[in-house]
Amino acid sequence: MNGSECNSCKAPIIWVRTATGKVMPVDARPAEDGNMVIDDGVARVIAKGESPPVGKLRWKSHFATCPAAQSFRKKR
């Protein structure tokens, strides 16, 4: 996991890979209400109400918390 900061809000983030191999910004601090776990640098979404595996923390995508997230979305 590679740490840096968001270009817009300057919050600390880490970069992780998704299961499809894309890179995604994640808040640098674990979140009790996070919907993913990070295993060997790869983010995996966990279902609502599902407990993370023993010893794993919950994380949240920075797209969900950044006030400027809309400006980073690709136009289709």
N, C-alpha and C positions, 0 to 999 in steps of 0.2 A: 504494500500500500504506500502510495506516494502522497505526502502531505503538502498542501499549499493553501492559498486563500482564494476566495471567490473574487473575480474581477469587479463585480458590481457592489456587493455588500461588505466585502472584506472579511467575511466570516471564515474561520478555519475549516477546510475541507480535506478529504482524502479522495483519491481516485481509485476506483475498483473496476474490475471487469464484470460484465453481466454474463449470464450463461451463453449468450449468443456472441460473446467476444467484444462487445462494444464497451467503451470506457464511460463511466458515469461518476459524477461528483456526489459524495456522501458527506453529511455533516461529520465533523471530526470527533464529536462526542457521542457515545452511545445514547439512545433514547428509549425510555420505558415503553413509549407508544410506537416505537419503530416497527416497520413491517418487513424487515429483512435481516438476514444474518450474513456474515462474511466468513467464508471458509476458504482458506488458502488463497486469499486475494480475490475470490469470486463471490459476488453478491447473489443471494438466493432469497426470493420473496417467500415469506411464511404466511400462512392463512390467518385470518382474523381469529383470535382465540387460541391459536396453536402456540404452544410453548417452544422457545428455541431449544436446540439440543443442549445437553448439559455442558456447561463451560463456555457457551457462546452468548454473546450479547446481542441486543436488538439495535439496529441502526436505521437511520432515516435518510432517504434521498434528499440531496440539497435542493432539487427541483421543487420539493414539497414545502420547503421552509424559506427559500430566498425570495425577498420582496421583488426582485427583478427577473424572476424565472421566465415570465412571458417573453422577455426580450431575447432569450436564448433559444426559443423554440423555432424549429425550421418551418418555413412556409411550405404548404403542400399545394 
